[in-house]
Protein backbone atom coordinates (compact mmCIF):
# COMPACT_ATOMS: atom_id res chain seq x y z
CA UNK A 1 0.00 0.00 0.00
CA UNK A 2 1.31 3.43 -0.94
CA UNK A 3 1.43 5.84 1.99
CA UNK A 4 -0.29 9.17 1.32
CA UNK A 5 -1.71 8.04 -2.04
CA UNK A 6 -3.34 11.34 -3.00
CA UNK A 7 -0.30 13.44 -2.13
CA UNK A 8 1.87 10.86 -3.91
CA UNK A 9 -0.22 11.16 -7.07
CA UNK A 10 0.06 14.95 -7.15
CA UNK A 11 3.76 14.82 -6.24
CA UNK A 12 4.27 12.59 -9.29
CA UNK A 13 2.19 14.82 -11.59
CA UNK A 14 3.95 17.96 -10.38
CA UNK A 15 7.32 16.23 -10.83
CA UNK A 16 6.48 15.56 -14.47
CA UNK A 17 5.56 19.23 -14.90
CA UNK A 18 8.84 20.22 -13.23
CA UNK A 19 10.76 18.05 -15.70
CA UNK A 20 8.93 19.68 -18.62
CA UNK A 21 9.97 23.10 -17.31
CA UNK A 22 13.57 21.91 -16.87
CA UNK A 23 13.69 20.47 -20.40
CA UNK A 24 12.47 23.85 -21.68
CA UNK A 25 15.51 25.46 -20.08
CA UNK A 26 17.86 22.85 -21.54
CA UNK A 27 16.39 23.37 -25.01
CA UNK A 28 16.77 27.14 -24.73
CA UNK A 29 20.37 26.76 -23.54
CA UNK A 30 21.14 24.81 -26.71
CA UNK A 31 19.34 27.31 -28.94
CA UNK A 32 20.86 30.38 -27.27
CA UNK A 33 24.29 28.75 -26.76
CA UNK A 34 24.34 29.61 -23.05
CA UNK A 35 26.11 27.06 -20.85
CA UNK A 36 25.47 28.67 -17.49
CA UNK A 37 23.40 31.61 -16.34
CA UNK A 38 21.08 33.29 -18.81
CA UNK A 39 23.47 35.33 -20.94
CA UNK A 40 21.52 38.02 -22.80
CA UNK A 41 18.58 35.72 -23.54
CA UNK A 42 15.18 37.01 -22.42
CA UNK A 43 13.41 33.70 -23.26
CA UNK A 44 15.96 31.82 -21.14
CA UNK A 45 15.57 34.34 -18.32
CA UNK A 46 11.80 33.79 -18.35
CA UNK A 47 12.14 29.99 -18.49
CA UNK A 48 14.56 30.01 -15.55
CA UNK A 49 12.17 32.17 -13.50
CA UNK A 50 9.17 29.96 -14.33
CA UNK A 51 11.17 26.92 -13.22
CA UNK A 52 12.48 28.70 -10.12
CA UNK A 53 9.05 29.98 -9.12
CA UNK A 54 7.70 26.44 -9.43
CA UNK A 55 10.52 25.16 -7.21
CA UNK A 56 9.77 27.86 -4.64
CA UNK A 57 6.04 27.18 -4.20
CA UNK A 58 5.32 23.55 -5.06
CA UNK A 59 7.31 21.86 -2.25
CA UNK A 60 5.38 23.83 0.38
CA UNK A 61 2.09 22.91 -1.31
CA UNK A 62 3.02 19.22 -1.26
CA UNK A 63 4.09 19.38 2.39
CA UNK A 64 0.74 20.95 3.27
CA UNK A 65 -1.09 18.28 1.27
CA UNK A 66 0.79 15.49 3.06
CA UNK A 67 0.01 17.00 6.45
CA UNK A 68 -3.67 17.35 5.52
CA UNK A 69 -3.78 13.75 4.29
CA UNK A 70 -2.14 12.56 7.51
CA UNK A 71 -4.66 14.57 9.53
CA UNK A 72 -7.59 12.86 7.83
CA UNK A 73 -8.67 15.32 5.12
CA UNK A 74 -11.16 13.81 2.69
CA UNK A 75 -10.02 12.52 -0.68
CA UNK A 76 -12.31 15.03 -2.40
CA UNK A 77 -10.71 17.96 -0.58
CA UNK A 78 -7.20 16.66 -1.26
CA UNK A 79 -7.97 16.13 -4.96
CA UNK A 80 -9.38 19.63 -5.13
CA UNK A 81 -6.27 21.11 -3.49
CA UNK A 82 -3.83 19.05 -5.57
CA UNK A 83 -5.74 19.81 -8.76
CA UNK A 84 -5.83 23.49 -7.90
CA UNK A 85 -2.06 23.57 -7.36
CA UNK A 86 -1.36 21.59 -10.54
CA UNK A 87 -3.60 23.70 -12.77
CA UNK A 88 -2.39 26.93 -11.15
CA UNK A 89 1.23 26.06 -11.87
CA UNK A 90 0.40 25.31 -15.52
CA UNK A 91 -1.43 28.63 -15.85
CA UNK A 92 1.45 30.48 -14.18
CA UNK A 93 3.99 28.92 -16.55
CA UNK A 94 1.88 29.78 -19.60
CA UNK A 95 1.20 33.30 -18.37
CA UNK A 96 4.78 34.15 -17.56
CA UNK A 97 5.98 32.64 -20.84
CA UNK A 98 3.46 34.62 -22.91
CA UNK A 99 4.14 37.93 -21.19
CA UNK A 100 6.62 39.02 -18.54
CA UNK A 101 3.99 41.57 -17.50
CA UNK A 102 0.59 40.84 -16.05
CA UNK A 103 -1.58 38.37 -17.96
CA UNK A 104 -4.80 36.57 -17.13
CA UNK A 105 -2.97 33.22 -17.13
CA UNK A 106 -0.34 34.46 -14.71
CA UNK A 107 -3.00 36.03 -12.49
CA UNK A 108 -4.96 32.76 -12.39
CA UNK A 109 -1.73 30.91 -11.61
CA UNK A 110 -0.80 33.19 -8.74
CA UNK A 111 -4.31 33.30 -7.28
CA UNK A 112 -4.69 29.52 -7.60
CA UNK A 113 -1.33 28.84 -5.95
CA UNK A 114 -1.93 31.31 -3.12
CA UNK A 115 -5.50 30.06 -2.72
CA UNK A 116 -4.27 26.49 -2.32
CA UNK A 117 -1.62 27.53 0.21
CA UNK A 118 -4.00 29.70 2.24
CA UNK A 119 -6.82 27.11 2.26
CA UNK A 120 -4.36 24.39 3.26
CA UNK A 121 -2.90 26.50 6.05
CA UNK A 122 -6.40 27.33 7.26
CA UNK A 123 -7.41 23.67 7.22
CA UNK A 124 -4.35 22.67 9.25
CA UNK A 125 -4.74 25.51 11.74
CA UNK A 126 -8.36 24.46 12.24
CA UNK A 127 -7.37 20.81 12.63
CA UNK A 128 -4.75 21.66 15.26
CA UNK A 129 -7.11 23.94 17.18
CA UNK A 130 -9.88 21.31 17.08
CA UNK A 131 -7.47 18.70 18.44
CA UNK A 132 -6.33 21.06 21.23
CA UNK A 133 -9.89 21.49 22.48
CA UNK A 134 -10.42 17.74 22.83
N, C-alpha and C positions, 0 to 999 in steps of 0.2 A: 504494500500500500504506500502510495506517495504521500509524504507529509505535506500539509498545506497545499492541496491540489489546485485550488483556484489561484492562489498567489503564484504557484509554480507555473501554471498555464500562462498567466500574464507576464511573468518574468521571462519565459521562453519567447513569447510574442514580441515583447519589448527588446529582447536581445537580438532577434532577427532584424528589427527596425534599426537598432544601433549599428549592426553590421552593414546594413544598406547605407547608412549615413557615413560610415567609415570608408566603404568602397567608393562612395562619391568623392571623398577627399583624395583617395589614392588615384582615382581616374584624373581628377583635376591636377594633381601633382605631375602626372605624366604629360598631360596636355600643356601645362604651363611651364614645364621643366623646372620645378621648384622642389628641391630635395628636403629642405627643412624650413620651417617658418611658412610665411605666405608670400614672400617676395613682394611684387607690385600687383599681384592678382586680386582683384575685387571678388570674383567668383570663388576663389579659394578661401579668401577671408570669410565670406559668408558661410561657406560649407563648414569651415572650422568652428565658427560660432554656433551654427545649428547643432553640430555634433557636441560641442562643449556644453551648450545649454541643456541638451538632452542628458548628458552625463551629470549635470548639476542637480536636476530635479527628479529624474526617474528613480534613482536609488532610494531617496526619501519616500517617494510614493509607494515603492515596493515594501519598504520596511513597515510603513503604516498599514499596508494591506495585510502583511503577515501578522502583525500585532492584532488587527481586527479579526482575522481568521482564527487566531489562537484564542481570542476572547469570546468567540462564539457568534460572530456576525453571520447573518444569513447568506446563503449562496447568491441569492438575487442581489443583495446589497453589494457583495463583493464583486459580482460580475458587472454591476453598474459602475462601481468605482474603477475597476480595472479597465473596462471599456472606455470610460470617460478619459482616463489617463492616456490610453493607447491612441484614441482618436484625436485627443488634444495635441499630442506630440506630433502626429501626422500633419494636422492643420498648421501647427507652429512651423514645422519644417517647410511646408509648401509656402506659407505666408512670408517667411523670412527669405526664402529663395527667390520668390517673385518680386519682392520689394524690400529693400533695407528699411524703408519707412514703415508707417502704419498701414496695414492691410486688414481686410475682414478675416482672412485666414489666420493671420498672426494674432489678431485680437481674440478669435475663438480659441486658438491654441493656448494663449496665456490665461484667459478666463477659465477654460476647462481644466488646465493644470492646477491653477490656484483653487478653483472650486473643489477639485478632488482632494487637495491637501487640506483645505480648511474643513470640509465635511468629515474627512478621516480624523483629523485632530479633534474635532467636536465629538465625534462618536467615541473616541478613546477617552477623552476627558469625562464624558458622561458615564462610560463604563467603569472608570476608576472611581468616580464619585458615588455611583450606585453600589459598588462593592464596599466602599468605606462605610456606608450607612447600614450595612447588614451586620 
